[in-house]
Amino acid sequence: MKNCWQTIKKPILLLAPMAGYTDSAFRIVCKNQGANLLMTELISADAIAHFVGKKQVTSNKIQTNPTYKLMEFQKEEMPIIVQLFGKHPEKFAIAAKWIEENLSPAGIDINMGCPAKKVIASNHGATLLRDQARGVEVVKAVRVATKLPLSVKTRLGWERDDEILEFGPKLIDAGVDALIIHGRTYKDGFANVSRWENIYALKSKIQNLNVKIIGNGDIKNQTDIMERIGNLDGVAIGRATVGNPFIFNPDFLSLPEKEKMEIIKKTIIEHAKLAFEIKGEKGIIELRKHLLAYFKGHPRAKNLRKSFVTVKSLSDIRKALIAMYAIDIL
Ligand SMILES: Cc1cc2nc3c(=O)[nH]c(=O)nc-3n(C[C@H](O)[C@H](O)[C@H](O)COP(=O)(O)O)c2cc1C
């Protein structure tokens, strides 16, 4: 299989993983709007190593396992990367090998940026920025275990913006094909603005190597994509995609209002159908937060809020859309 990091032409437009938001249905919606690379939300390498290590694990048992459910993706999501988190190199290796053999995604990503309290408390995610030696060991172990393209999604540093200039080259030496860098430190959490200067500096420093560098943080529209990309190979966009997958579509903003509205309505229906096909009623319930985001700022949204947060079926969604746009669109 071709290496996705080498075959996608600049700009790589990655839908940044967001646990609880970027499920299969939303990923497909974003791809249809122009995202050219997708990633699952973070999945525990320990949990995968645990279930694949069990003797006599039936395929039925695997398929109902909650961790497996998070890893599952549809064919049309390719190229999609499975993201793992953890701290034990040997468990990452078991997980990566199993994923390669059973799911064949376009790549594996290692999370070294998540600042969530429970992730940090278990020495996972962004703690690998503090324990760089362990981070490097994890990459080496996965590099040996699988031929799949390998990336690390990380931040500028644990507490300083320039740590990535030292850590990045170590990860590259250990065998990554790409680094996705959020322009904040662990200490920032999501506070302060993202700072991309050291992401550009890292790319300049390693420009003679064939390693892709993707910038991430606070991209809000197409102008930001163009202004921020600079010498980088691409950008990853997270929060601004919720309610606005059209951010990936360079032509969307210049369309006449009526056409835009048609695309929004069609996309919401497409999203709802996919959510229902893939997850059934649970998919529709999980879609509620997306519906609120799609309609944010719309003059009728306030009065219709209750109907969005109680949808249980495709027909409820159709009714909410008709009320929203006051015309029969279907
Ligand atoms: C609700 C939420 C969930 C997230 N989940 C993940 C995750 O599973 N894996 C990951 O690497 N980053 C995760 N992130 C971080 C985003 O991928 C991204 O790095 C961050 O939001 C900054 O980009 P943005 O400003 O475009 O949103 C999450 C962010 C949010 C807001």
The ligand as a Gaussian input file, in Angstrom:
#p B3LYP/6-31G(d) Opt

LIG

0 1
 C      -13.413000      17.673000      22.295000
 C      -12.006000      17.452000      21.815000
 C      -11.523000      16.152000      21.722000
 C      -10.210000      15.924000      21.280000
 N       -9.772000      14.630000      21.139000
 C       -8.529000      14.409000      20.643000
 C       -8.078000      13.072000      20.385000
 O       -8.804000      12.080000      20.565000
 N       -6.813000      12.927000      19.905000
 C       -5.987000      13.999000      19.656000
 O       -4.849000      13.816000      19.218000
 N       -6.400000      15.255000      19.865000
 C       -7.647000      15.490000      20.333000
 N       -8.086000      16.773000      20.482000
 C       -7.205000      17.895000      20.047000
 C       -7.495000      18.302000      18.598000
 O       -7.188000      17.250000      17.700000
 C       -6.671000      19.538000      18.198000
 O       -5.314000      19.238000      18.344000
 C       -6.997000      20.767000      19.037000
 O       -8.401000      20.904000      19.218000
 C       -6.433000      22.049000      18.408000
 O       -6.914000      22.219000      17.105000
 P       -8.152000      23.208000      16.760000
 O       -7.802000      24.574000      17.310000
 O       -8.261000      23.194000      15.280000
 O       -9.360000      22.661000      17.460000
 C       -9.371000      17.021000      20.938000
 C       -9.865000      18.326000      21.045000
 C      -11.160000      18.557000      21.467000
 C      -11.669000      19.983000      21.547000

